[in-house]
Amino acid sequence: MSCRRLKDWVGERYDIEGLRGFIRNKYVPSHRMDVWYFAGGLTLFLFIFQFITGMALALYYVPQAEHAHKSIIDIVTKLNMGWLFRSLHHWGAQLAIAVLFVHVFSTLLLKAYRKPRELLWVTGFVMLVISIFFGLSGYFLLWDERAFAAVRVATGGAGNLPLIGGFVKGFLRGDLDVTGETLTRFYAFHVAILPLVTIAVTGLHVVLVQLHGMSVPLSQQNRQRKPEPFFPNLFYKDLIVWLICLGVVVTLAALFPPQIGVKADPLAPAPENIKPEWYFLFLFQTLKLFPGEIAGLNGETIAIIIISAAIVFFFLIPFFDRRSAAGRPSRLFTWIGIFYLVYFTVMTVIGFLT
């Protein structure tokens, strides 16, 4: 009886029937490539998972250079199930970024960015950038020697950007070099600024998906099957995918807990054979292709300019691809998308193997 009263109380104040009608009338296109639709929902699930595990860790983490490394060790060794929560957060981050890359590249190759969905691509790209910055800032919070060296290299590389490099480098570090001020700043990014931006951008992305619906590839527009209702069909399928992913994360967390390196020493040299996280390897390998000096100019600066131009072009692809916007096949941008995907994959693999 109490549940009925609560339902009536809510129904008098909010349009529950309207929401039910929206859910009942929501259909999703069905075709041979609709499996890629699950990447978006899986990314959202992993984001929520990261928020939950991150909030638990934040209760015990100490964002000070003198205590940060020890607080991580205390979480892992002294807290009940602390090691598991830290491992879950680590592997959840790895999978979230990996799935987001899959989502972005599938959107690119299926031309799901075409008119009128340009803003969907823009918000998705921003989410990818935020996720990578999440990974970098969270990695630095370990305050071990490898994380310290990686952030010093990353922020130093940002300093080579023309015109704005000095400002970006100083803004990220909060000092002339990587110090305890940088740790405090990255902690603020990781637990306050980036989560707020993520909620706003993700919310906008979800609203745009509801407005525009799911995109159908041009090659499948005349081969579609009967549209499938979102609830319960697609909703239950999403739940199955999420549960499988949760099982994978828990398995990885239990079998392969991440290591904790030696506490960072700002005066010590960088460790030998240091490598960034896997999602930075393609940039790391690209920088290694350039010599120290090219025609009297700094080779790393030239590399940063070229990489930045390639990223900007990637971001603007929906506005350059006029043929897809007009509903016509666009082989040029298909090959451009394949080039980006192959280059990213090959450079990442080379980074692992060398």
Backbone hydrogen bonds, N-H to C=O, Kabsch-Sander energy under -0.5 kcal/mol:
donor,donor_aa,acceptor,acceptor_aa,energy
5,R,1,M,-2.2
6,L,2,S,-2.4
7,K,3,C,-2.4
8,D,4,R,-2.5
9,W,5,R,-2.7
10,V,6,L,-2.4
11,G,7,K,-2.6
12,E,8,D,-1.9
13,R,9,W,-0.6
13,R,10,V,-1.0
14,Y,10,V,-2.4
16,I,14,Y,-2.1
19,L,15,D,-1.6
20,R,16,I,-2.5
21,G,17,E,-2.6
22,F,18,G,-2.2
23,I,19,L,-2.3
24,R,20,R,-2.8
25,N,21,G,-2.0
26,K,23,I,-1.0
27,Y,25,N,-0.6
28,V,228,E,-3.3
30,S,225,R,-0.5
34,D,31,H,-1.4
36,W,33,M,-1.5
37,Y,34,D,-1.4
38,F,35,V,-1.3
39,A,36,W,-1.1
40,G,37,Y,-0.8
41,G,37,Y,-0.9
42,L,38,F,-2.3
43,T,39,A,-2.0
44,L,40,G,-1.9
45,F,41,G,-2.2
46,L,42,L,-2.3
47,F,43,T,-2.2
48,I,44,L,-2.1
49,F,45,F,-2.3
50,Q,46,L,-2.4
51,F,47,F,-2.1
52,I,48,I,-2.1
53,T,49,F,-2.4
54,G,50,Q,-2.4
55,M,51,F,-2.1
56,A,52,I,-1.6
57,L,53,T,-1.9
58,A,54,G,-2.4
59,L,55,M,-0.8
59,L,56,A,-0.5
60,Y,57,L,-1.7
61,Y,57,L,-1.4
64,Q,62,V,-2.0
67,H,64,Q,-1.0
68,A,64,Q,-3.0
71,S,67,H,-2.4
72,I,68,A,-1.7
73,I,69,H,-1.8
74,D,70,K,-2.7
75,I,71,S,-2.2
76,V,72,I,-2.1
77,T,73,I,-2.6
78,K,74,D,-2.7
79,L,74,D,-1.2
82,G,79,L,-1.8
83,W,76,V,-0.6
85,F,81,M,-2.1
86,R,82,G,-2.2
87,S,83,W,-2.2
88,L,84,L,-3.0
89,H,85,F,-2.3
90,H,86,R,-2.1
91,W,87,S,-2.6
92,G,88,L,-2.5
93,A,89,H,-1.8
94,Q,90,H,-1.8
95,L,91,W,-2.4
96,A,92,G,-2.4
97,I,93,A,-2.1
98,A,94,Q,-2.0
99,V,95,L,-3.1
100,L,96,A,-2.0
101,F,97,I,-2.1
102,V,98,A,-2.0
103,H,99,V,-2.6
104,V,100,L,-2.5
105,F,101,F,-2.7
106,S,102,V,-2.4
107,T,103,H,-2.0
108,L,104,V,-2.1
109,L,105,F,-2.6
110,L,106,S,-2.1
111,K,108,L,-0.8
112,A,107,T,-1.9
113,Y,107,T,-0.6
114,R,111,K,-1.5
117,R,114,R,-2.3
120,L,117,R,-0.5
121,W,117,R,-1.5
122,V,118,E,-2.1
123,T,119,L,-2.6
124,G,120,L,-2.1
125,F,121,W,-2.7
126,V,122,V,-2.3
127,M,123,T,-2.0
128,L,124,G,-1.8
129,V,125,F,-2.3
130,I,126,V,-2.6
131,S,127,M,-2.4
132,I,128,L,-2.1
133,F,129,V,-2.2
134,F,130,I,-2.6
135,G,131,S,-2.3
136,L,132,I,-2.4
137,S,133,F,-2.8
138,G,134,F,-2.7
139,Y,135,G,-2.1
140,F,136,L,-1.8
141,L,137,S,-1.1
142,L,139,Y,-1.2
143,W,140,F,-1.9
145,E,262,V,-2.5
148,F,144,D,-2.5
149,A,145,E,-2.2
150,A,146,R,-2.5
151,V,147,A,-2.2
152,R,148,F,-2.1
153,V,149,A,-2.3
154,A,150,A,-2.6
155,T,151,V,-2.8
156,G,152,R,-1.8
157,G,153,V,-2.5
158,A,154,A,-1.9
159,G,155,T,-1.2
160,N,157,G,-1.5
161,L,158,A,-1.5
164,I,162,P,-3.1
165,G,161,L,-1.5
168,V,164,I,-2.7
169,K,165,G,-2.7
170,G,166,G,-2.3
171,F,167,F,-2.7
172,L,168,V,-2.5
173,R,169,K,-2.4
174,G,170,G,-2.6
179,T,177,D,-0.6
182,T,179,T,-0.5
183,L,179,T,-1.4
184,T,180,G,-2.2
185,R,181,E,-2.2
186,F,182,T,-2.9
187,Y,183,L,-2.3
188,A,184,T,-2.0
189,F,185,R,-2.3
190,H,186,F,-2.7
191,V,187,Y,-2.4
192,A,188,A,-1.7
193,I,188,A,-2.1
194,L,189,F,-2.7
196,L,192,A,-1.6
197,V,193,I,-2.3
198,T,194,L,-2.8
199,I,195,P,-2.5
200,A,196,L,-2.0
201,V,197,V,-2.9
202,T,198,T,-2.9
203,G,199,I,-2.3
204,L,200,A,-2.1
205,H,201,V,-2.5
206,V,202,T,-2.6
207,V,203,G,-2.2
208,L,204,L,-2.4
209,V,205,H,-1.9
210,Q,206,V,-2.0
211,L,207,V,-2.0
212,H,208,L,-2.7
213,G,209,V,-2.5
220,Q,217,P,-1.7
221,Q,217,P,-0.6
221,Q,218,L,-0.9
223,R,220,Q,-1.4
225,R,30,S,-3.0
228,E,28,V,-2.7
230,F,26,K,-2.8
231,F,23,I,-0.6
234,L,229,P,-1.5
235,F,230,F,-2.8
236,Y,232,P,-2.7
237,K,233,N,-1.7
238,D,234,L,-2.6
239,L,235,F,-2.1
240,I,236,Y,-2.1
241,V,237,K,-2.2
242,W,238,D,-2.6
243,L,239,L,-2.5
244,I,240,I,-2.3
245,C,241,V,-2.4
246,L,242,W,-2.7
247,G,243,L,-2.2
248,V,244,I,-2.0
249,V,245,C,-2.7
250,V,246,L,-2.6
251,T,247,G,-2.3
252,L,248,V,-2.6
253,A,249,V,-2.6
254,A,250,V,-2.3
255,L,251,T,-2.5
256,F,252,L,-2.7
261,G,259,Q,-0.5
264,A,143,W,-2.4
268,A,265,D,-1.9
274,I,271,P,-0.8
280,F,277,E,-2.4
281,L,277,E,-0.5
281,L,278,W,-1.0
284,F,280,F,-2.4
285,Q,281,L,-3.0
286,T,282,F,-1.6
287,L,283,L,-2.3
288,K,284,F,-1.3
289,L,285,Q,-0.7
289,L,286,T,-1.1
290,F,287,L,-1.1
294,I,297,L,-2.7
297,L,294,I,-2.1
299,G,292,G,-2.3
302,I,298,N,-1.9
303,A,299,G,-2.3
304,I,300,E,-2.5
305,I,301,T,-2.2
306,I,302,I,-2.4
307,I,303,A,-2.8
308,S,304,I,-2.6
309,A,305,I,-2.4
310,A,306,I,-2.3
311,I,307,I,-2.2
312,V,308,S,-2.4
313,F,309,A,-2.4
314,F,310,A,-2.1
315,F,311,I,-2.2
316,L,312,V,-1.7
317,I,313,F,-0.6
317,I,314,F,-0.9
319,F,316,L,-1.5
320,F,316,L,-1.0
320,F,317,I,-1.1
321,D,317,I,-2.3
322,R,320,F,-1.8
325,A,321,D,-1.3
326,A,322,R,-1.4
327,G,324,S,-1.6
328,R,323,R,-2.9
334,T,330,S,-1.3
335,W,331,R,-2.5
336,I,332,L,-2.0
337,G,333,F,-2.1
338,I,334,T,-2.2
339,F,335,W,-2.4
340,Y,336,I,-2.2
341,L,337,G,-2.3
342,V,338,I,-3.0
343,Y,339,F,-2.8
344,F,340,Y,-2.5
345,T,341,L,-2.4
346,V,342,V,-3.1
347,M,343,Y,-2.4
348,T,344,F,-1.7
349,V,345,T,-2.4
350,I,346,V,-2.7
351,G,347,M,-2.1
352,F,348,T,-1.6
353,L,349,V,-2.1
354,T,350,I,-2.1
